Amino acid sequence: KHRRLKCEDQVSSSSSSASSSSSSSQHMEECRLAPVVIVNKTFSYSELPFLYQAVDAFVLPSRGEGWGLPLLEAMATALPTVGTNWSGNTEFMKEENSFLLNY
């Protein structure tokens, strides 16, 4: 199936010191963990294709996604897509074409 990160248990929560931040960055590099960027912005529908092109994967874990249109849109752009193995999105998300999370 899918490879689990072996360093995930070793990443500690960062404190406010600069050395801790530097140590955290170094640890991410050593473990080859990808940086995560959170964008707190509402995108217009016309901006979404550019957003999908700018990212490496689409992740939307949900406990009750009706149909999961954002998941379907991401899959249509050939992005690796991660969603919960529950609700309407399971109509089109299968183990063969996406990464499904247990709920």
SVG drawing of the C-alpha trace seen along z (x, -y; Angstrom):
<svg xmlns="http://www.w3.org/2000/svg" viewBox="-24 -36 43 38">
<polyline fill="none" stroke="black" stroke-width="0.4" points="0.0,0.0 1.3,-3.5 4.6,-4.1 4.3,-5.7 6.7,-8.4 9.1,-6.9 10.1,-10.3 6.5,-11.4 6.8,-10.4 10.1,-12.3 8.7,-15.7 8.2,-17.7 6.0,-20.7 8.1,-23.8 8.6,-26.3 9.1,-30.0 12.9,-29.9 14.7,-30.5 17.0,-27.5 13.9,-25.3 12.6,-26.6 15.9,-26.0 16.1,-22.5 12.6,-21.8 13.5,-22.9 16.6,-20.8 14.6,-17.8 12.1,-18.2 15.0,-18.2 16.5,-15.1 13.2,-13.3 12.4,-14.6 9.1,-16.0 7.4,-18.4 6.6,-21.9 2.9,-22.6 1.5,-26.0 -1.9,-27.1 -3.6,-29.7 -6.3,-31.6 -8.1,-33.1 -11.3,-32.5 -10.6,-31.7 -13.0,-32.6 -14.1,-29.8 -11.9,-31.2 -8.8,-31.0 -9.2,-27.4 -7.4,-25.9 -4.3,-28.0 -4.5,-26.8 -4.7,-23.2 -1.7,-23.7 0.4,-25.3 0.1,-22.4 1.6,-18.9 -1.5,-17.2 -5.1,-17.8 -6.1,-16.7 -9.7,-17.1 -10.4,-14.8 -14.1,-15.2 -16.6,-13.6 -19.6,-14.3 -18.8,-15.6 -22.0,-15.5 -20.7,-14.8 -17.1,-16.1 -16.9,-18.4 -13.5,-19.8 -12.2,-16.3 -13.6,-15.5 -12.1,-18.8 -8.7,-17.9 -8.8,-14.4 -9.8,-15.9 -6.5,-17.8 -4.6,-14.6 -3.5,-15.7 -2.8,-13.0 -6.0,-13.3 -6.6,-12.3 -10.1,-12.1 -12.1,-10.2 -13.4,-6.8 -17.0,-7.8 -19.9,-9.7 -20.7,-10.7 -17.1,-11.0 -16.7,-7.2 -18.8,-7.0 -15.8,-8.2 -12.8,-7.8 -11.5,-4.3 -8.2,-2.8 -7.0,-2.6 -7.3,-6.4 -7.0,-8.1 -5.7,-7.8 -8.6,-7.0 -8.5,-7.6 -10.3,-5.4 -13.0,-7.4"/>
</svg>
